[in-house]
Amino acid sequence: MAPPEHGDEKRRGDGDLPLPKEDSPSAPGPGRAGGAGRLRRTVEERSAVPLVWLHQRPRWLAPLVLGALFIAGLAAPGLVGAVCLLLVAAFFVWLAFLTWPSLTGQQKVPRVLMVGVVLVLAVARTQGF
């Protein structure tokens, strides 16, 4: 498939980013209340600034912080460890929520499992394991 010509690209009013195509999950269409649901749209809008901030940081920063929180969650006793693990799970849930419509079934399974494992570990930390 040939790349679109400059005139074929749909752009937002500010000209920065292309708009979603009509057949994309976030595009308005039949059976969708103005496109994606109100919750999805709100989360996407509020996530724009944090995502840009993350994008402007070095690529190794987010994995390093998440890894440190995960290790701290496993090492710290009780509630402190559980809170660290819950922060990791919350980050994973946030990213999974944002990417969910564009994922296939095979891509969704590992994300759900990853969040589930981290949540089980967080509960285990509160129980003293």
C-alpha positions in Angstrom: 0.0 0.0 0.0 1.4 3.4 -1.0 1.8 6.1 1.6 -0.8 8.8 1.5 -0.2 11.9 -0.4 0.0 15.1 1.6 -3.6 16.1 0.6 -5.0 12.7 1.7 -3.9 12.9 5.4 -6.5 14.0 7.8 -5.2 16.4 10.3 -6.4 18.0 13.5 -7.2 21.7 13.5 -3.7 22.5 14.8 -2.0 20.4 12.1 0.2 18.4 14.5 -1.2 14.9 14.5 -3.3 13.0 12.0 -6.9 12.2 12.9 -7.9 8.6 13.3 -9.2 6.9 10.1 -12.9 6.2 10.0 -12.3 2.4 10.6 -10.1 2.8 13.6 -11.4 2.0 17.1 -11.3 5.6 18.3 -13.0 7.0 15.2 -16.7 8.0 15.4 -19.0 5.5 13.7 -22.3 3.7 13.8 -23.1 2.3 17.2 -20.5 4.5 19.0 -21.6 7.5 20.9 -19.4 10.0 19.1 -16.5 7.5 18.8 -14.9 6.0 21.8 -16.8 6.1 25.1 -16.8 9.2 27.3 -14.5 7.5 29.9 -12.0 6.5 27.2 -12.0 10.0 25.7 -11.6 11.6 29.2 -8.7 9.2 30.1 -7.0 9.8 26.7 -7.3 13.6 27.1 -6.0 13.6 30.6 -3.2 11.2 29.6 -1.8 13.4 26.9 0.3 15.6 29.2 1.8 12.7 31.2 2.5 10.7 28.0 4.3 13.7 26.4 6.3 14.1 29.6 7.3 10.5 29.6 8.2 10.7 25.9 10.5 13.6 26.6 12.4 11.6 29.3 15.2 9.2 28.5 13.8 5.8 27.3 15.4 4.0 30.2 13.7 6.1 32.9 10.3 4.5 33.0 11.6 0.9 33.1 14.1 1.8 35.7 11.5 3.4 38.0 9.1 0.6 37.5 11.8 -2.0 38.1 12.8 -0.2 41.3 9.2 0.0 42.5 8.7 -3.7 41.7 11.9 -4.7 43.6 11.0 -2.4 46.5 7.5 -3.9 46.5 8.9 -7.4 46.8 11.5 -6.4 49.4 9.6 -3.9 51.6 7.4 -5.4 54.3 3.7 -5.1 54.5 1.8 -2.1 53.4 4.9 -0.3 52.0 5.6 -3.1 49.6 2.0 -3.4 48.6 1.8 0.3 47.8 4.9 0.0 45.6 3.4 -3.0 43.8 0.0 -1.2 43.4 1.8 1.7 41.7 3.4 -0.7 39.2 0.0 -2.3 38.6 -1.7 1.1 38.2 0.9 2.1 35.6 0.4 -1.2 33.7 -3.4 -0.8 33.8 -3.1 2.8 32.5 -1.0 1.8 29.6 -3.1 -1.2 28.8 -6.3 0.9 28.9 -4.8 3.4 26.4 -3.7 0.7 24.0 -6.6 -1.8 24.5 -8.6 -0.9 21.3 -5.6 -1.4 19.1 -4.6 -4.8 20.5 -5.4 -8.3 19.3 -6.6 -11.0 21.6 -3.1 -12.5 21.8 -1.7 -9.1 22.8 -4.3 -8.6 25.5 -3.7 -11.8 27.4 -0.1 -11.0 28.6 -1.2 -7.5 29.8 -4.0 -9.0 31.8 -1.8 -11.7 33.3 0.9 -9.1 34.1 -1.5 -6.9 36.0 -3.0 -9.9 37.7 0.3 -11.2 38.9 1.4 -7.8 40.3 -2.0 -7.5 42.1 -1.6 -11.0 43.6 1.9 -10.0 44.8 0.5 -6.8 46.3 -2.2 -8.7 48.2 0.4 -11.2 49.3 2.5 -8.4 50.7 -0.4 -7.2 52.8 -0.8 -10.7 54.2 2.8 -10.9 55.2 4.2 -13.1 52.4 
